[in-house]
Amino acid sequence: MTIRVLLRRFARDERGQVSVLFALGVMFVVATVLMIAAGGQRYVQKEVVQSAADAAAMAGAVVEAKALNVISFTNIVMSFALAIFMMLRGIAEGLQAFIPVGRMLCAAHQADFCAFDPTAVREQAAYAAAAERLRGELRALAAGERALAQTASALAQLEVARVGRDRAFQRNYGSGLSAALVPATPPKLPVEDGTWSDLHDHALAHAPRFGGIALGRLSARLAGAPPRPSGMAQGSAALGIPRAIAETRDEPDATALPLQLARDWRDRKYVRVEARLAGDDARWRRRLAGIAAKQKRLPGSEQTTATAQAEVFAFNRHEDLWHMGWRARLSLSKPFVPVPAELRPFWVH
């Protein structure tokens, strides 16, 4: 049998064609399954990394928001403390002015004033000592909020790294997941030194209430003294309060200044985070799934990245730390669709 005859018989033979079609079909099904698995793997990978970036950015912003809340509260406490300091020093100065007059009247044979002198001296010393202690507390409060402002950004970065490497994310991609802070702006809280005048103005709003409390305490302490000298001592103390208030405005203390929002705080109110898959584990999984996805090239390696940013912003549009409420807002660094410029301030993820 010639070769030509064999080829002609093979061409007319239709046995086994189902097997060929089956093999081709199986190849197509396997390719489709692998493609779906690769796409699903890529989608899960992207969601995991984006979730890490979102959570890390929010965590960093919450730390900074809490630090700003503490600074805001400290400023309020400082304004109360300065108001009390004004009252204490005013009463001490009023009594100090009254004591020489009382001693002169005592020398002029006014026995009531002679009996009153020890009480007035004791109260004047107590008020003066309390005022000086409060001045020291003002300095301590100012030093404390500055220390917090200097360390808050470092604490935020630590929280970003901790949350970005949380086990909830590592369950999906093992040790290959990491998060890093992108220092697009200087890692510093958006605060700067305030002014003594502003602190004085805020304290002045509380001065009358504290003045009444302080004078009431003085009245109780002098209740056992002769009535006329007691009334004169209270009047002198009350007259000393306005003088102390006026002097306090002209007495700036560089070590007791409050903090306030910096002029460029809007440029430094974001915590930006980049989360990425790295290490042998992540690369092995990409090869296993056969993912030919878009990669972002970083120095020395190719890693799948996701970015997010959280914004710390003023509650109710107040821009002064005396009345500041802080929250954290998470926004995507790259929206899915272009956002018009007039709507960007309202873009929230």
FENKA-V221804 format. One record per residue. N is the residue number from 0. PHI is phi in radians with two decimals (NA if undefined). Layout:
N_PHI, N_PHI
This chain:
0_NA, 1_-1.40, 2_-1.11, 3_-1.11, 4_-1.17, 5_-1.12, 6_-1.17, 7_-1.16, 8_-1.15, 9_-1.13, 10_-1.20, 11_-1.45, 12_-1.39, 13_-1.83, 14_-1.26, 15_1.55, 16_-1.21, 17_-1.10, 18_-1.09, 19_-1.15, 20_-1.09, 21_-1.10, 22_-1.09, 23_-1.12, 24_-1.11, 25_-1.06, 26_-1.08, 27_-1.15, 28_-1.11, 29_-1.07, 30_-1.09, 31_-1.13, 32_-1.07, 33_-1.11, 34_-1.15, 35_-1.13, 36_-1.10, 37_-1.12, 38_-1.11, 39_-1.11, 40_-1.08, 41_-1.13, 42_-1.12, 43_-1.07, 44_-1.02, 45_-1.09, 46_-1.14, 47_-1.12, 48_-1.17, 49_-1.16, 50_-1.10, 51_-1.09, 52_-1.14, 53_-1.06, 54_-1.13, 55_-1.17, 56_-1.11, 57_-1.10, 58_-1.08, 59_-1.12, 60_-1.17, 61_-1.13, 62_-1.07, 63_-1.16, 64_-1.10, 65_-1.13, 66_-1.09, 67_-1.19, 68_-1.08, 69_-1.12, 70_-1.11, 71_-1.07, 72_-1.12, 73_-1.10, 74_-1.09, 75_-1.13, 76_-1.08, 77_-1.10, 78_-1.16, 79_-1.12, 80_-1.09, 81_-1.18, 82_-1.08, 83_-1.15, 84_-1.05, 85_-1.01, 86_-1.17, 87_-1.10, 88_-1.23, 89_-1.12, 90_-1.15, 91_-1.07, 92_-1.22, 93_-1.11, 94_-1.15, 95_-1.10, 96_-1.26, 97_-1.35, 98_-1.01, 99_-1.06, 100_-1.14, 101_-1.09, 102_-1.21, 103_-1.13, 104_-1.17, 105_-1.12, 106_-1.16, 107_-1.55, 108_1.20, 109_-1.72, 110_-1.08, 111_-1.03, 112_-1.23, 113_-1.14, 114_-1.27, 115_-1.44, 116_-0.97, 117_-1.05, 118_-1.15, 119_-1.11, 120_-1.10, 121_-1.13, 122_-1.16, 123_-1.09, 124_-1.15, 125_-1.15, 126_-1.15, 127_-1.11, 128_-1.14, 129_-1.12, 130_-1.09, 131_-1.18, 132_-1.10, 133_-1.17, 134_-1.07, 135_-1.12, 136_-1.16, 137_-1.05, 138_-1.10, 139_-1.15, 140_-1.10, 141_-1.11, 142_-1.14, 143_-1.12, 144_-1.24, 145_-1.24, 146_-1.11, 147_-1.12, 148_-1.10, 149_-1.36, 150_-1.78, 151_-1.07, 152_-1.14, 153_-1.12, 154_-1.11, 155_-1.13, 156_-1.14, 157_-1.10, 158_-1.17, 159_-1.05, 160_-1.14, 161_-1.15, 162_-1.23, 163_-1.12, 164_-1.83, 165_-1.10, 166_-1.09, 167_-1.06, 168_-1.49, 169_-1.22, 170_-1.06, 171_-1.50, 172_-2.30, 173_1.01, 174_-1.38, 175_-1.33, 176_-1.63, 177_-2.53, 178_-2.26, 179_-2.41, 180_-1.42, 181_-1.63, 182_-1.38, 183_-1.17, 184_-2.25, 185_-0.99, 186_-1.29, 187_-2.56, 188_-1.11, 189_-1.40, 190_-2.30, 191_-2.62, 192_-1.08, 193_-1.52, 194_-2.02, 195_-1.15, 196_-1.11, 197_-1.11, 198_-1.06, 199_-1.09, 200_-1.10, 201_-1.18, 202_-1.17, 203_-1.10, 204_-1.14, 205_-1.77, 206_-1.05, 207_-1.03, 208_-1.13, 209_-1.17, 210_-1.11, 211_-1.12, 212_-1.13, 213_-1.16, 214_-1.19, 215_-1.13, 216_-1.11, 217_-1.10, 218_-1.07, 219_-1.15, 220_-1.22, 221_-1.68, 222_-1.07, 223_-1.49, 224_-1.50, 225_-0.99, 226_-1.09, 227_-1.18, 228_-1.07, 229_-1.09, 230_-1.12, 231_-1.16, 232_-1.14, 233_-1.12, 234_-1.09, 235_-1.13, 236_-1.13, 237_-1.13, 238_-1.23, 239_-1.32, 240_-1.13, 241_-1.04, 242_-1.14, 243_-1.15, 244_-1.10, 245_-1.14, 246_-1.22, 247_-1.11, 248_-1.08, 249_-1.60, 250_-2.15, 251_-1.14, 252_-2.09, 253_-1.10, 254_-1.59, 255_-2.25, 256_-1.40, 257_-1.39, 258_-1.80, 259_-2.46, 260_-1.09, 261_-1.25, 262_-1.11, 263_-1.79, 264_-1.13, 265_-1.15, 266_-1.47, 267_-2.27, 268_-1.87, 269_-1.92, 270_-1.98, 271_-1.78, 272_-2.33, 273_-2.11, 274_-1.93, 275_-2.55, 276_-1.57, 277_-2.53, 278_1.57, 279_-1.10, 280_-1.06, 281_-1.18, 282_-1.13, 283_-1.09, 284_-1.17, 285_-1.15, 286_-1.15, 287_-1.10, 288_-1.42, 289_1.18, 290_-1.43, 291_-1.86, 292_-1.65, 293_-1.18, 294_-1.94, 295_-1.85, 296_-1.36, 297_-2.02, 298_-0.96, 299_1.51, 300_-2.85, 301_-2.00, 302_-2.37, 303_-1.40, 304_-2.09, 305_-2.48, 306_-2.18, 307_-2.71, 308_-2.47, 309_-2.02, 310_-1.94, 311_-1.73, 312_-2.38, 313_-1.31, 314_-1.28, 315_1.13, 316_1.14, 317_-1.30, 318_-2.12, 319_-2.28, 320_-1.17, 321_-1.24, 322_-2.25, 323_-1.73, 324_-1.99, 325_-2.11, 326_-2.36, 327_-2.03, 328_-2.21, 329_-1.75, 330_-2.38, 331_-1.25, 332_-1.24, 333_-2.29, 334_-1.11, 335_-1.17, 336_-2.21, 337_-1.03, 338_-1.82, 339_-1.00, 340_-1.00, 341_-1.25, 342_-1.81, 343_-1.03, 344_-1.05, 345_-1.77, 346_-1.26, 347_-2.28, 348_-1.58
